[in-house]
Amino acid sequence: MTSYIFVPMTREYATTIVESWKYDGEYAIYDYTNEAEHMLDAAGWGRGVFAILNQAGELVGELSIEFFDADGHHTEYDEYGNDALINSRELWVGFGLRPDLVGRGSGAEFVSACAEFAVQHCGYRGEYARLGVAVFNQRAIRAYEGAGFQIFDRTMGDIGGQTFECVHMRKKL
């Protein structure tokens, strides 16, 4: 079992991710050039945006933690310390694995570690952790299912400026 170290995102890590993490083929929509504003927003570092290191201290992934109210409104990072508010919202996680590590069978373990960290870090006591993914990304869906997530909704979503059929998945906590 791989052990991951979650640290607040930094400019150095965010810049590396945005500038050099490029995915092949249809997965290129997940390139972080599309997420530069989010990754480089220092307000989220250590609250909702984390770099993930391996035991050797190498950058291997990123984690984004978000909370939404029943109407789908995003919770601001400065409200993440409000336990009552956070626990009345839905926890959504998003993550990325360094491109050269994708497809090597470690996805479910990585996703589980990310979801567990998000719950513990935020002191979340809700019923589910949730995520969204494009339907064509069957490789990711299999990893998410391996981590205990199940599809609960289908929708259309925007990824990298393109519209895709997506599924929302959740894991009972």
Stockholm file with secondary structure:
# STOCKHOLM 1.0

chainA/1-173         MTSYIFVPMTREYATTIVESWKYDGEYAIYDYTNEAEHMLDAAGWGRGVFAILNQAGELVGELSIEFFDADGHHTEYDEYGNDALINSRELWVGFGLRPDLVGRGSGAEFVSACAEFAVQHCGYRGEYARLGVAVFNQRAIRAYEGAGFQIFDRTMGDIGGQTFECVHMRKKL
#=GR chainA/1-173 SS CCCCEEEECCHHHHHHHHHHCCCCGGGGGGCGGGGHHHHTCGGGBTTTEEEEECTTSCEEEEEEEEEECTTCCBCCGGGTTCHHHHTTSEEEEEEEECGGGTTSSCHHHHHHHHHHHHHHHHTCCSSEEEEEEETTCHHHHHHHHHTTCEEEEEEEEEETTEEEEEEEEEEEC
#=GC SS_cons         CCCCEEEECCHHHHHHHHHHCCCCGGGGGGCGGGGHHHHTCGGGBTTTEEEEECTTSCEEEEEEEEEECTTCCBCCGGGTTCHHHHTTSEEEEEEEECGGGTTSSCHHHHHHHHHHHHHHHHTCCSSEEEEEEETTCHHHHHHHHHTTCEEEEEEEEEETTEEEEEEEEEEEC
//
